[in-house]
Amino acid sequence: MFKVEYFPAINRIVCTVESITMDEVDAYNRAYKAELAKVKPDFTGLTDLSKGKLFTQEVAVALAPLGELSVQKGLKKWAYYTGSAVSKMQMKRMFGDIVVSFEKLEDAEAYLNS
């Protein structure tokens, strides 16, 4: 279960992810790319993993190219928040230095708005 939205007023993609299975990877990729097509250069991104489950290794590998695709489209900053240390490590492995992790939504938004 996931939702991907673009907010043009703040030029931000927001992804809310509870889970993504291999059966959902194609749908997530399509949804993400559809929203990515709307962004302007120097856009920001936010992923809410606060209710999310860890991705399987297969899913992590399948989603990892979205980070580079976002950079090519003009990504300025991406933040995600989660209370899970394991989830933080997984995001770091998937996206490297592109993303910064936070434990609170307010902190993630403050980083993106700075």
Z-matrix of the N, CA and C atoms (Angstrom, degrees):
N
C 1 1.440
C 2 1.528 1 108.08
N 3 1.327 2 115.32 1 127.32
C 4 1.457 3 120.77 2 -178.25
C 5 1.521 4 109.58 3 -154.58
N 6 1.332 5 114.61 4 164.19
C 7 1.465 6 121.24 5 175.04
C 8 1.525 7 106.72 6 -144.52
N 9 1.327 8 117.13 7 135.46
C 10 1.456 9 122.81 8 177.13
C 11 1.522 10 107.25 9 -124.54
N 12 1.346 11 115.97 10 124.42
C 13 1.463 12 120.84 11 -177.43
C 14 1.523 13 110.24 12 -133.63
N 15 1.316 14 116.32 13 147.00
C 16 1.458 15 121.65 14 173.58
C 17 1.522 16 108.60 15 -112.00
N 18 1.334 17 115.68 16 132.82
C 19 1.454 18 122.01 17 179.24
C 20 1.532 19 108.13 18 -114.13
N 21 1.353 20 117.07 19 97.49
C 22 1.465 21 120.04 20 -173.84
C 23 1.525 22 114.55 21 -62.60
N 24 1.325 23 117.73 22 -30.59
C 25 1.468 24 120.12 23 -177.67
C 26 1.533 25 111.62 24 -61.77
N 27 1.333 26 116.28 25 -29.89
C 28 1.466 27 119.85 26 178.58
C 29 1.534 28 111.77 27 -116.89
N 30 1.346 29 116.24 28 6.18
C 31 1.465 30 122.37 29 178.27
C 32 1.530 31 110.86 30 51.33
N 33 1.339 32 115.14 31 54.93
C 34 1.469 33 120.52 32 -175.14
C 35 1.516 34 111.27 33 -136.48
N 36 1.324 35 114.33 34 136.50
C 37 1.460 36 121.22 35 169.75
C 38 1.522 37 107.42 36 -94.57
N 39 1.316 38 116.52 37 132.94
C 40 1.463 39 121.48 38 176.71
C 41 1.529 40 108.17 39 -120.79
N 42 1.319 41 115.12 40 122.77
C 43 1.469 42 122.35 41 178.41
C 44 1.519 43 108.28 42 -111.66
N 45 1.309 44 116.48 43 123.17
C 46 1.459 45 121.93 44 175.20
C 47 1.520 46 106.04 45 -109.33
N 48 1.330 47 115.23 46 117.72
C 49 1.459 48 119.67 47 -172.64
C 50 1.527 49 110.53 48 -124.60
N 51 1.320 50 115.60 49 118.50
C 52 1.459 51 120.59 50 171.06
C 53 1.515 52 109.49 51 -95.63
N 54 1.332 53 115.78 52 -39.11
C 55 1.461 54 120.38 53 175.43
C 56 1.522 55 108.57 54 -166.30
N 57 1.313 56 114.78 55 152.38
C 58 1.461 57 121.38 56 171.55
C 59 1.527 58 106.20 57 -138.31
N 60 1.311 59 115.56 58 118.31
C 61 1.462 60 120.81 59 177.33
C 62 1.524 61 108.54 60 -96.83
N 63 1.309 62 117.24 61 169.86
C 64 1.464 63 120.06 62 176.86
C 65 1.525 64 110.85 63 -59.30
N 66 1.320 65 117.07 64 -32.59
C 67 1.467 66 120.43 65 177.87
C 68 1.531 67 111.91 66 -67.09
N 69 1.329 68 117.19 67 -21.27
C 70 1.461 69 121.64 68 -178.03
C 71 1.528 70 113.81 69 -100.93
N 72 1.331 71 117.61 70 -6.59
C 73 1.466 72 120.87 71 -175.86
C 74 1.529 73 111.66 72 -58.05
N 75 1.323 74 117.51 73 -46.70
C 76 1.468 75 119.50 74 -179.48
C 77 1.520 76 111.36 75 -61.90
N 78 1.310 77 116.83 76 -42.27
C 79 1.466 78 120.34 77 179.18
C 80 1.532 79 110.49 78 -64.49
N 81 1.329 80 117.42 79 -40.50
C 82 1.463 81 120.77 80 178.37
C 83 1.525 82 109.92 81 -64.65
N 84 1.327 83 116.87 82 -46.04
C 85 1.460 84 120.61 83 178.75
C 86 1.523 85 111.22 84 -57.54
N 87 1.322 86 117.17 85 -45.03
C 88 1.463 87 120.78 86 179.05
C 89 1.533 88 111.23 87 -63.15
N 90 1.330 89 116.10 88 -45.92
C 91 1.468 90 120.48 89 -179.60
C 92 1.523 91 110.97 90 -62.66
N 93 1.334 92 116.01 91 -44.06
C 94 1.468 93 120.04 92 -178.83
C 95 1.529 94 110.36 93 -64.94
N 96 1.317 95 116.64 94 -46.87
C 97 1.465 96 119.95 95 -177.94
C 98 1.530 97 111.63 96 -65.42
N 99 1.323 98 117.80 97 -33.09
C 100 1.464 99 121.19 98 176.75
C 101 1.528 100 110.45 99 -63.76
N 102 1.320 101 116.92 100 -41.75
C 103 1.464 102 120.43 101 178.66
C 104 1.529 103 110.53 102 -73.69
N 105 1.317 104 116.99 103 -36.98
C 106 1.463 105 121.59 104 179.73
C 107 1.530 106 110.79 105 -61.75
N 108 1.305 107 116.98 106 -31.58
C 109 1.463 108 121.24 107 179.23
C 110 1.529 109 111.92 108 -64.67
N 111 1.315 110 117.75 109 -18.05
C 112 1.466 111 122.35 110 -176.80
C 113 1.528 112 113.72 111 -91.56
N 114 1.318 113 118.17 112 -15.78
C 115 1.466 114 120.85 113 -171.97
C 116 1.520 115 111.99 114 -70.88
N 117 1.337 116 114.07 115 157.88
C 118 1.455 117 121.99 116 171.54
C 119 1.529 118 106.68 117 -103.54
N 120 1.339 119 118.33 118 161.25
C 121 1.471 120 119.73 119 176.97
C 122 1.534 121 111.00 120 -54.06
N 123 1.327 122 115.30 121 152.00
C 124 1.474 123 123.21 122 -178.42
C 125 1.520 124 112.54 123 66.09
N 126 1.323 125 116.55 124 32.42
C 127 1.459 126 119.54 125 176.49
C 128 1.528 127 110.00 126 -75.88
N 129 1.329 128 114.99 127 162.13
C 130 1.456 129 121.59 128 176.32
C 131 1.520 130 108.76 129 -118.43
N 132 1.322 131 115.04 130 163.59
C 133 1.451 132 120.29 131 179.54
C 134 1.513 133 111.16 132 -138.39
N 135 1.314 134 114.65 133 150.51
C 136 1.459 135 121.48 134 179.95
C 137 1.522 136 108.24 135 -138.83
N 138 1.311 137 116.04 136 129.56
C 139 1.465 138 120.73 137 174.91
C 140 1.515 139 108.63 138 -117.11
N 141 1.324 140 115.43 139 126.72
C 142 1.465 141 122.87 140 176.08
C 143 1.522 142 107.40 141 -97.23
N 144 1.324 143 114.86 142 106.73
C 145 1.465 144 121.18 143 176.36
C 146 1.517 145 110.95 144 -109.19
N 147 1.334 146 116.80 145 16.46
C 148 1.465 147 120.17 146 -173.68
C 149 1.525 148 113.19 147 -62.46
N 150 1.332 149 117.07 148 -26.50
C 151 1.460 150 120.31 149 177.86
C 152 1.523 151 110.99 150 -113.81
N 153 1.322 152 115.00 151 13.24
C 154 1.455 153 120.35 152 -173.29
C 155 1.510 154 115.02 153 -84.92
N 156 1.316 155 113.57 154 156.88
C 157 1.455 156 122.36 155 173.27
C 158 1.519 157 107.62 156 -101.38
N 159 1.305 158 116.51 157 154.44
C 160 1.456 159 119.85 158 176.89
C 161 1.515 160 110.10 159 -60.94
N 162 1.327 161 115.73 160 146.98
C 163 1.455 162 120.71 161 175.38
C 164 1.516 163 109.06 162 -79.44
N 165 1.319 164 116.81 163 148.14
C 166 1.459 165 119.42 164 169.87
C 167 1.523 166 107.05 165 -68.76
N 168 1.325 167 116.99 166 162.98
C 169 1.454 168 120.63 167 179.46
C 170 1.532 169 111.03 168 -59.54
N 171 1.323 170 116.50 169 -38.57
C 172 1.474 171 121.19 170 178.17
C 173 1.529 172 111.41 171 -60.16
N 174 1.310 173 116.31 172 -45.30
C 175 1.462 174 121.27 173 -179.54
C 176 1.532 175 109.63 174 -66.17
N 177 1.326 176 116.82 175 -43.69
C 178 1.460 177 120.85 176 179.69
C 179 1.527 178 110.88 177 -58.22
N 180 1.317 179 117.38 178 -44.75
C 181 1.466 180 121.65 179 179.08
C 182 1.524 181 110.72 180 -64.53
N 183 1.326 182 116.94 181 -40.67
C 184 1.461 183 121.53 182 -178.17
C 185 1.527 184 112.31 183 -67.96
N 186 1.330 185 117.63 184 -30.46
C 187 1.457 186 121.21 185 -177.55
C 188 1.524 187 113.81 186 -91.13
N 189 1.304 188 117.92 187 -21.28
C 190 1.461 189 122.08 188 -174.87
C 191 1.534 190 114.07 189 -52.97
N 192 1.338 191 120.72 190 -39.40
C 193 1.472 192 119.84 191 -179.53
C 194 1.530 193 114.68 192 -62.10
N 195 1.319 194 118.00 193 -16.14
C 196 1.463 195 119.94 194 179.41
C 197 1.525 196 111.29 195 -65.60
N 198 1.321 197 117.60 196 -28.07
C 199 1.463 198 120.69 197 177.75
C 200 1.517 199 111.20 198 -63.19
N 201 1.311 200 117.77 199 -49.22
C 202 1.464 201 121.86 200 179.29
C 203 1.527 202 110.92 201 -65.76
N 204 1.309 203 116.87 202 -38.64
C 205 1.457 204 121.05 203 177.26
C 206 1.533 205 110.49 204 -60.32
N 207 1.327 206 116.14 205 -40.49
C 208 1.469 207 121.21 206 178.36
C 209 1.522 208 111.01 207 -64.53
N 210 1.324 209 116.96 208 -41.72
C 211 1.468 210 121.36 209 178.08
C 212 1.531 211 109.54 210 -61.09
N 213 1.317 212 116.53 211 -43.02
C 214 1.468 213 120.58 212 179.49
C 215 1.532 214 111.89 213 -62.30
N 216 1.332 215 116.82 214 -29.77
C 217 1.467 216 121.30 215 179.72
C 218 1.529 217 113.15 216 -84.77
N 219 1.346 218 117.74 217 -1.86
C 220 1.455 219 120.32 218 175.68
C 221 1.514 220 115.80 219 106.21
N 222 1.324 221 117.17 220 25.38
C 223 1.466 222 120.79 221 178.70
C 224 1.522 223 111.04 222 -57.01
N 225 1.334 224 115.55 223 130.43
C 226 1.463 225 121.64 224 176.23
C 227 1.529 226 110.53 225 -95.53
N 228 1.340 227 115.75 226 -50.73
C 229 1.472 228 121.59 227 -178.73
C 230 1.521 229 108.81 228 -149.95
N 231 1.336 230 116.38 229 147.19
C 232 1.460 231 121.19 230 173.15
C 233 1.518 232 107.80 231 -135.45
N 234 1.312 233 115.73 232 132.92
C 235 1.458 234 121.68 233 178.15
C 236 1.521 235 108.92 234 -127.21
N 237 1.318 236 115.00 235 151.57
C 238 1.455 237 118.87 236 171.72
C 239 1.504 238 107.43 237 -139.78
N 240 1.306 239 114.74 238 155.03
C 241 1.460 240 117.59 239 177.56
C 242 1.508 241 110.23 240 -130.93
N 243 1.329 242 111.32 241 141.00
C 244 1.454 243 121.48 242 -178.28
C 245 1.514 244 107.77 243 -162.92
N 246 1.281 245 116.62 244 152.20
C 247 1.455 246 120.47 245 175.76
C 248 1.521 247 112.31 246 -92.05
N 249 1.311 248 117.08 247 -0.52
C 250 1.461 249 121.68 248 -173.65
C 251 1.522 250 111.79 249 -96.93
N 252 1.313 251 116.88 250 120.82
C 253 1.464 252 121.20 251 176.73
C 254 1.519 253 110.76 252 -64.31
N 255 1.320 254 117.20 253 -36.00
C 256 1.462 255 120.77 254 179.46
C 257 1.525 256 110.16 255 -66.74
N 258 1.319 257 117.10 256 -40.43
C 259 1.457 258 121.37 257 177.51
C 260 1.529 259 110.73 258 -62.69
N 261 1.330 260 116.77 259 -39.85
C 262 1.470 261 120.50 260 177.30
C 263 1.522 262 110.27 261 -59.80
N 264 1.322 263 116.89 262 -44.37
C 265 1.462 264 120.77 263 179.34
C 266 1.527 265 110.58 264 -63.32
N 267 1.324 266 116.44 265 -40.83
C 268 1.464 267 120.04 266 -179.54
C 269 1.528 268 110.85 267 -63.56
N 270 1.312 269 117.93 268 -43.69
C 271 1.463 270 121.15 269 178.77
C 272 1.525 271 111.05 270 -63.87
N 273 1.321 272 116.17 271 -39.18
C 274 1.465 273 120.58 272 178.36
C 275 1.526 274 110.28 273 -62.44
N 276 1.339 275 117.03 274 -42.57
C 277 1.471 276 120.51 275 177.96
C 278 1.527 277 111.12 276 -65.64
N 279 1.316 278 116.74 277 -39.44
C 280 1.468 279 120.64 278 -176.81
C 281 1.526 280 112.33 279 -72.00
N 282 1.322 281 117.00 280 -42.15
C 283 1.457 282 120.57 281 -169.63
C 284 1.522 283 115.03 282 -121.34
N 285 1.324 284 118.17 283 -1.70
C 286 1.461 285 121.07 284 176.70
C 287 1.514 286 112.90 285 60.10
N 288 1.334 287 114.84 286 -135.96
C 289 1.462 288 120.90 287 -175.40
C 290 1.524 289 113.27 288 -82.20
N 291 1.328 290 117.18 289 1.94
C 292 1.466 291 120.59 290 179.99
C 293 1.522 292 110.37 291 -67.19
N 294 1.342 293 116.80 292 -32.52
C 295 1.460 294 120.64 293 -174.55
C 296 1.521 295 111.86 294 -113.45
N 297 1.322 296 115.50 295 152.70
C 298 1.460 297 122.75 296 176.03
C 299 1.524 298 106.82 297 -124.83
N 300 1.325 299 116.36 298 135.95
C 301 1.461 300 119.88 299 -176.03
C 302 1.525 301 112.25 300 -100.14
N 303 1.313 302 114.81 301 148.60
C 304 1.456 303 122.67 302 178.63
C 305 1.516 304 108.97 303 -140.22
N 306 1.323 305 115.77 304 154.95
C 307 1.459 306 120.02 305 178.59
C 308 1.519 307 111.98 306 -93.16
N 309 1.345 308 117.18 307 -16.09
C 310 1.461 309 120.90 308 -178.45
C 311 1.521 310 109.95 309 -128.30
N 312 1.321 311 115.44 310 141.85
C 313 1.456 312 121.81 311 177.61
C 314 1.524 313 111.14 312 -56.71
N 315 1.317 314 117.18 313 -42.87
C 316 1.459 315 121.19 314 -177.38
C 317 1.521 316 110.96 315 -59.79
N 318 1.328 317 117.27 316 -39.89
C 319 1.459 318 121.45 317 -179.98
C 320 1.530 319 111.07 318 -68.30
N 321 1.320 320 116.60 319 -39.96
C 322 1.462 321 121.37 320 178.71
C 323 1.527 322 110.05 321 -64.29
N 324 1.323 323 116.67 322 -44.88
C 325 1.465 324 120.10 323 179.68
C 326 1.533 325 111.48 324 -66.14
N 327 1.316 326 116.94 325 -38.48
C 328 1.470 327 120.01 326 178.18
C 329 1.525 328 110.40 327 -62.35
N 330 1.317 329 116.97 328 -40.93
C 331 1.470 330 121.27 329 177.45
C 332 1.530 331 110.42 330 -62.44
N 333 1.313 332 117.19 331 -45.75
C 334 1.469 333 120.48 332 -178.35
C 335 1.526 334 112.04 333 -67.63
N 336 1.310 335 116.78 334 -32.25
C 337 1.464 336 120.57 335 -178.31
C 338 1.517 337 113.48 336 -83.74
N 339 1.321 338 117.39 337 -7.75
C 340 1.473 339 120.39 338 -177.43
C 341 1.513 340 112.10 339 -83.59
